Amino acid sequence: MSDRAKSPHIAVLVYETKVEGGYAPPRYSEDIVLIHASSVEEARTTAEAMGRAEATSYQNVYDETVTWSFVGVADVRAALYDTLGEDTALYSRGFEDLRRYRETFALTSLSDPAADPGAAH
């Protein structure tokens, strides 16, 4: 491990959930986690270990095996600020298609700038 001071990093971990029987398609989720590390590389290594450790299987109430698998680390970067207090932004990433973003995450609460050109951004 490096002698450098650790600073906050944000990692996005992606998981897949499957229920045996094949009647439902797999579902995917992402966890956004805070990691204190000396570098992005160290944070990525920690994030991968965290993701693998969270993988599990269990029986649901219908006696079906539910498997939660770690897919991978989607992103790792230094937190926006070194000091994390109340009401502090942690992470920012861009995307190009708001409509697709809204549909992917069923975010009906997001306004559509194309429908309301005067809306603040």
Secondary structure in CASP SS format (residue, H / E / C, confidence):
PFRMAT SS
TARGET T0000
AUTHOR 0000-0000-0000
METHOD secondary structure of the structure
MODEL  1
M C 1.00
S C 1.00
D C 1.00
R C 1.00
A C 1.00
K C 1.00
S E 1.00
P E 1.00
H E 1.00
I E 1.00
A E 1.00
V E 1.00
L E 1.00
V E 1.00
Y E 1.00
E E 1.00
T E 1.00
K E 1.00
V E 1.00
E C 1.00
G C 1.00
G C 1.00
Y C 1.00
A C 1.00
P C 1.00
P C 1.00
R E 1.00
Y E 1.00
S E 1.00
E E 1.00
D E 1.00
I E 1.00
V E 1.00
L E 1.00
I E 1.00
H E 1.00
A E 1.00
S C 1.00
S C 1.00
V H 1.00
E H 1.00
E H 1.00
A H 1.00
R H 1.00
T H 1.00
T H 1.00
A H 1.00
E H 1.00
A H 1.00
M H 1.00
G H 1.00
R H 1.00
A H 1.00
E H 1.00
A C 1.00
T E 1.00
S E 1.00
Y E 1.00
Q E 1.00
N C 1.00
V C 1.00
Y C 1.00
D C 1.00
E C 1.00
T E 1.00
V E 1.00
T E 1.00
W E 1.00
S E 1.00
F E 1.00
V E 1.00
G E 1.00
V E 1.00
A E 1.00
D E 1.00
V E 1.00
R E 1.00
A E 1.00
A C 1.00
L C 1.00
Y C 1.00
D C 1.00
T C 1.00
L C 1.00
G C 1.00
E C 1.00
D C 1.00
T C 1.00
A C 1.00
L C 1.00
Y C 1.00
S C 1.00
R C 1.00
G C 1.00
F C 1.00
E C 1.00
D C 1.00
L H 1.00
R H 1.00
R H 1.00
Y H 1.00
R H 1.00
E H 1.00
T H 1.00
F C 1.00
A C 1.00
L C 1.00
T C 1.00
S C 1.00
L C 1.00
S C 1.00
D C 1.00
P C 1.00
A C 1.00
A C 1.00
D C 1.00
P C 1.00
G C 1.00
A C 1.00
A C 1.00
H C 1.00
END
